[in-house]
């Protein structure tokens, strides 16, 4: 009876996921194999195009760099927050997640103002005499990465704060009492126990940055086009639905592969990780 009750509770959500997510993805991928030239002709056309391959490589590079920076910044911030007393910790978490209350487009436009030739950064650098002329910081990989890190670090902080709070203080104190230095305690005790949170945060940041559209479009433009922008262009500008489905299928496969690799790394680093 308990098993039937569990199945009864999960069945509506399972059906919704299958109808709204699984079936549309399967149908999208299926359309890429229906070409008269052959089942894999659309994928061959994609990978035979140097322009599209460069977009894929650029997207992977930006997503991985964003994930790496977000891991470091988010872990340090979450570690500091986890050590704070109750009320101060609550305020710090609110401050960390406050940017999430603003839309992605609005936050991306803010970076246009910050990094523009007449923006805050250039005005400060020219005012201090560090540079003679404004720098062209927009429409570069660097501007996209900075904005992406700003977008996704709050997710990393939220994920890691709970994990770090869950590490028993007795374990850390035992390590110190046995003569381990703070660096050794961090590397051999805290970091391994935080691996599950690191993997979950890395997956969230990677998938978000790899599939992002608004930020690369606004801060990267045509010169720094990414896969999300290419997908939109194929579907809504040229109305090439098969080409757009091909781009979507490649993004799905790469995302699943990266998630699988991260999960495997988690199991190697920590047997308790999922």
Backbone torsions as a table, in degrees:
resi	resn	phi	psi	omega
1	UNK	NA	-38.0	178.7
2	UNK	-63.5	-41.8	179.2
3	UNK	-63.7	-41.5	178.8
4	UNK	-63.5	-38.4	178.5
5	UNK	-64.6	-41.5	178.5
6	UNK	-63.3	-45.1	178.2
7	UNK	-63.0	-38.4	179.2
8	UNK	-64.2	-35.4	179.6
9	UNK	-73.9	-36.2	-176.8
10	UNK	-87.9	-16.4	-175.7
11	UNK	-60.8	-46.5	179.8
12	UNK	-59.3	-43.3	179.5
13	UNK	-66.1	-39.3	179.1
14	UNK	-62.4	-44.6	179.2
15	UNK	-62.8	-41.8	179.7
16	UNK	-62.8	-42.9	179.7
17	UNK	-64.2	-42.7	-179.4
18	UNK	-63.8	-45.5	-176.6
19	UNK	-72.0	-42.4	-172.8
20	UNK	-90.2	-18.3	-175.3
21	UNK	-124.2	-57.0	-172.6
22	UNK	-66.2	-51.1	-177.5
23	UNK	-62.8	-46.0	177.0
24	UNK	-59.1	-39.0	178.7
25	UNK	-65.1	-43.2	179.6
26	UNK	-62.5	-44.0	179.6
27	UNK	-65.1	-37.6	178.1
28	UNK	-63.1	-45.9	179.5
29	UNK	-67.9	-35.7	-178.3
30	UNK	-63.1	-33.0	-179.2
31	UNK	-65.3	-22.1	-178.5
32	UNK	-77.2	-12.5	-178.9
33	UNK	-103.3	8.0	-175.9
34	UNK	-100.9	12.2	-178.7
35	UNK	-74.1	145.5	-179.1
36	UNK	-66.8	-26.0	-178.4
37	UNK	-73.1	-13.4	-178.5
38	UNK	141.4	156.1	-176.3
39	UNK	-64.6	-25.9	-177.1
40	UNK	-112.6	16.4	-176.1
41	UNK	-65.2	-36.4	-179.0
42	UNK	-67.2	-37.0	178.8
43	UNK	-71.6	-37.3	176.5
44	UNK	-63.1	-40.9	178.4
45	UNK	-64.3	-37.6	179.8
46	UNK	-65.2	-50.9	-174.7
47	UNK	-78.4	-12.1	173.9
48	UNK	-86.6	-6.8	178.2
49	UNK	-95.2	114.7	178.6
50	UNK	-61.7	-34.5	179.2
51	UNK	-61.5	-47.3	-177.9
52	UNK	-71.3	-38.0	178.1
53	UNK	-63.7	-40.2	177.5
54	UNK	-62.3	-37.4	176.9
55	UNK	-64.1	-42.6	178.9
56	UNK	-62.8	-45.7	179.4
57	UNK	-63.1	-43.3	179.0
58	UNK	-61.6	-42.8	-179.9
59	UNK	-63.2	-45.1	178.0
60	UNK	-60.9	-44.3	-178.3
61	UNK	-63.4	-47.6	-179.4
62	UNK	-64.1	-41.5	-179.6
63	UNK	-64.6	-42.2	-179.7
64	UNK	-68.6	-41.5	178.0
65	UNK	-64.9	-43.0	177.4
66	UNK	-59.8	-42.7	179.2
67	UNK	-63.6	-44.3	-178.8
68	UNK	-63.5	-46.3	180.0
69	UNK	-65.4	-42.4	-179.9
70	UNK	-63.6	-35.4	177.2
71	UNK	-61.4	-46.9	-177.7
72	UNK	-67.0	-52.0	-177.3
73	UNK	-64.8	-44.9	-178.8
74	UNK	-65.3	-38.8	179.7
75	UNK	-66.1	-45.2	179.9
76	UNK	-61.8	-44.7	179.7
77	UNK	-65.2	-43.1	-179.8
78	UNK	-65.5	-36.2	179.6
79	UNK	-65.6	-41.6	178.2
80	UNK	-65.7	-43.7	-179.2
81	UNK	-63.7	-39.8	-178.1
82	UNK	-63.7	-25.1	-179.4
83	UNK	-87.4	-7.9	-176.3
84	UNK	-76.9	154.3	173.0
85	UNK	-68.7	166.9	-169.9
86	UNK	-48.1	-61.4	-174.6
87	UNK	-66.5	-42.0	179.1
88	UNK	-64.9	-36.6	177.5
89	UNK	-62.8	-42.4	179.1
90	UNK	-61.8	-43.0	178.5
91	UNK	-64.2	-40.0	179.8
92	UNK	-65.6	-40.4	178.6
93	UNK	-65.7	-41.2	177.9
94	UNK	-61.6	-42.6	178.9
95	UNK	-65.0	-35.8	-178.3
96	UNK	-69.8	-37.8	-176.0
97	UNK	-95.0	-4.2	-178.1
98	UNK	-55.9	-39.9	178.5
99	UNK	-58.9	-24.9	-180.0
100	UNK	-67.3	-17.1	179.2
101	UNK	-77.3	-10.4	178.9
102	UNK	-104.2	143.8	-178.8
103	UNK	-63.7	154.7	-179.1
104	UNK	-61.3	-41.0	-178.4
105	UNK	-64.1	-41.7	-179.7
106	UNK	-63.5	-43.8	-179.8
107	UNK	-66.7	-34.1	178.0
108	UNK	-69.7	-39.4	176.6
109	UNK	-63.0	-33.8	177.5
110	UNK	-60.5	-38.1	178.8
111	UNK	-70.6	-25.5	172.7
112	UNK	-62.7	-39.3	178.9
113	UNK	-72.0	-38.1	-177.3
114	UNK	-71.1	-42.9	-171.8
115	UNK	-99.0	-2.5	-178.4
116	UNK	-65.7	166.9	-179.4
117	UNK	-62.7	-28.8	175.1
118	UNK	-106.6	23.1	-175.7
119	UNK	-86.4	-176.1	-174.3
120	UNK	-63.8	-44.2	-175.9
121	UNK	-65.3	-49.1	-179.8
122	UNK	-63.8	-38.6	178.2
123	UNK	-63.5	-40.5	179.5
124	UNK	-66.8	-43.2	-178.2
125	UNK	-67.6	-41.6	178.4
126	UNK	-70.7	-36.7	178.4
127	UNK	-64.0	-33.9	178.5
128	UNK	-84.0	-5.5	179.5
129	UNK	78.6	14.5	-179.7
130	UNK	-74.1	-36.8	177.8
131	UNK	-127.7	152.9	179.9
132	UNK	-89.7	-34.4	-178.7
133	UNK	-127.1	151.3	179.2
134	UNK	-60.0	142.8	178.7
135	UNK	-86.3	149.2	175.6
136	UNK	-90.8	90.8	-176.9
137	UNK	-97.3	-19.0	179.1
138	UNK	-80.3	159.4	177.8
139	UNK	59.7	40.4	174.8
140	UNK	-129.6	164.5	176.6
141	UNK	-63.0	-35.6	-179.2
142	UNK	-62.1	-42.5	-179.8
143	UNK	-65.8	-37.9	178.4
144	UNK	-66.2	-43.4	-179.2
145	UNK	-63.8	-44.6	180.0
146	UNK	-59.3	-46.3	-179.6
147	UNK	-66.0	-39.0	178.9
148	UNK	-63.7	-43.9	178.9
149	UNK	-60.2	-44.2	178.5
150	UNK	-60.5	-36.4	-178.7
151	UNK	-69.9	-39.6	-167.2
152	UNK	-106.1	-11.4	176.8
153	UNK	-58.8	-39.9	176.9
154	UNK	-56.4	-37.7	176.9
155	UNK	-63.1	-41.2	178.7
156	UNK	-64.7	-41.6	179.8
157	UNK	-63.6	-45.3	179.2
158	UNK	-60.6	-42.4	-179.0
159	UNK	-65.8	-44.5	-172.9
160	UNK	-81.2	-27.6	-178.4
161	UNK	-60.9	-46.3	179.0
162	UNK	-63.7	-38.1	179.5
163	UNK	-66.5	-45.7	-179.0
164	UNK	-67.3	-34.2	176.3
165	UNK	-65.6	-29.0	-178.0
166	UNK	-79.4	-8.6	178.2
167	UNK	-73.9	120.7	-178.2
168	UNK	-60.6	132.4	178.5
169	UNK	-66.3	-26.4	178.7
170	UNK	-61.0	-36.3	-179.7
171	UNK	-66.4	-43.6	-180.0
172	UNK	-66.0	-43.2	179.7
173	UNK	-66.2	-35.5	177.5
174	UNK	-64.5	-39.6	178.1
175	UNK	-62.5	-42.5	179.4
176	UNK	-67.3	-39.7	-178.8
177	UNK	-68.0	-23.2	177.9
178	UNK	-85.9	3.8	173.6
179	UNK	101.3	4.2	-179.8
180	UNK	-73.9	136.6	176.8
181	UNK	-74.4	160.3	-178.9
182	UNK	-53.5	-39.8	179.5
183	UNK	-65.3	-43.0	178.9
184	UNK	-64.8	-40.6	177.8
185	UNK	-61.8	-41.8	179.9
186	UNK	-65.1	-46.6	-174.5
187	UNK	-74.7	-34.1	-173.1
188	UNK	-101.0	-15.4	-178.2
189	UNK	-118.8	-60.9	-173.1
190	UNK	-68.4	-48.9	-176.2
191	UNK	-62.2	-47.2	177.7
192	UNK	-60.4	-38.0	179.5
193	UNK	-71.1	-21.3	179.7
194	UNK	-90.8	-1.6	-176.5
195	UNK	-56.3	-44.9	178.7
196	UNK	-56.2	-42.9	177.9
197	UNK	-66.5	-37.7	178.2
198	UNK	-62.8	-41.9	-179.2
199	UNK	-67.3	-44.5	179.1
200	UNK	-61.8	-45.1	178.6
201	UNK	-63.1	-41.2	179.5
202	UNK	-64.0	-39.3	178.4
203	UNK	-64.9	-44.0	179.4
204	UNK	-61.7	-44.6	-177.6
205	UNK	-69.8	-43.4	-178.4
206	UNK	-63.3	-49.2	-178.5
207	UNK	-63.4	-37.5	178.9
208	UNK	-67.0	-44.2	-178.3
209	UNK	-75.7	-33.5	-179.7
210	UNK	-68.6	-33.0	-177.3
211	UNK	-102.9	6.7	-176.2
212	UNK	-65.9	146.1	178.9
213	UNK	-120.2	-52.1	-170.7
214	UNK	-62.5	-48.2	-176.4
215	UNK	-64.8	-49.2	176.7
216	UNK	-60.8	-35.0	-179.6
217	UNK	-66.7	-42.3	-176.6
218	UNK	-77.9	-40.6	-173.4
219	UNK	-101.7	-16.9	179.2
220	UNK	-103.5	-35.5	-180.0
221	UNK	66.6	-160.0	179.8
222	UNK	-71.6	-28.2	-177.4
223	UNK	-70.7	-30.3	-179.3
224	UNK	-118.9	47.4	-178.1
225	UNK	-62.4	140.2	177.2
226	UNK	-118.6	176.8	-172.5
227	UNK	-62.9	-38.9	178.2
228	UNK	-61.6	-40.9	178.0
229	UNK	-67.2	-41.1	178.0
230	UNK	-63.0	-41.4	178.2
231	UNK	-60.1	-46.9	178.7
232	UNK	-62.0	-42.4	-178.8
233	UNK	-62.1	-44.3	-179.9
234	UNK	-65.0	-39.5	-174.9
235	UNK	-81.3	-42.3	-169.3
236	UNK	-105.6	-16.5	-179.1
237	UNK	-103.4	-53.4	-179.4
238	UNK	-94.6	-8.4	-179.4
239	UNK	55.2	35.1	175.6
240	UNK	-92.4	85.1	-173.3
241	UNK	-68.9	-33.3	178.2
242	UNK	-69.1	-42.6	177.0
243	UNK	-63.1	-40.3	177.8
244	UNK	-65.0	-39.5	177.3
245	UNK	-64.4	-35.4	177.4
246	UNK	-64.3	-45.7	177.1
247	UNK	-59.9	-44.6	179.8
248	UNK	-62.6	-42.2	-179.5
249	UNK	-63.8	-41.6	178.5
250	UNK	-63.6	-40.9	178.6
251	UNK	-64.3	-39.8	179.2
252	UNK	-64.2	-46.6	-178.2
253	UNK	-63.1	-45.0	-179.7
254	UNK	-65.1	-40.7	178.9
255	UNK	-62.3	-45.2	178.7
256	UNK	-63.2	-40.7	-180.0
257	UNK	-64.0	-43.8	179.7
258	UNK	-65.4	-41.2	177.7
259	UNK	-62.1	-41.1	178.9
260	UNK	-64.6	-41.0	179.0
261	UNK	-64.5	-43.3	179.2
262	UNK	-63.9	-38.6	178.5
263	UNK	-66.1	-38.6	177.4
264	UNK	-64.9	-41.4	176.4
265	UNK	-61.6	-39.1	179.8
266	UNK	-62.7	-41.8	179.9
267	UNK	-66.4	-33.0	178.2
268	UNK	-72.6	-40.2	-178.8
269	UNK	-77.2	-29.4	-177.5
270	UNK	-150.3	111.5	-179.3
271	UNK	-58.5	-21.4	-178.9
272	UNK	-81.9	-12.5	-177.0
273	UNK	-73.6	153.9	179.2
274	UNK	-97.7	NA	NA
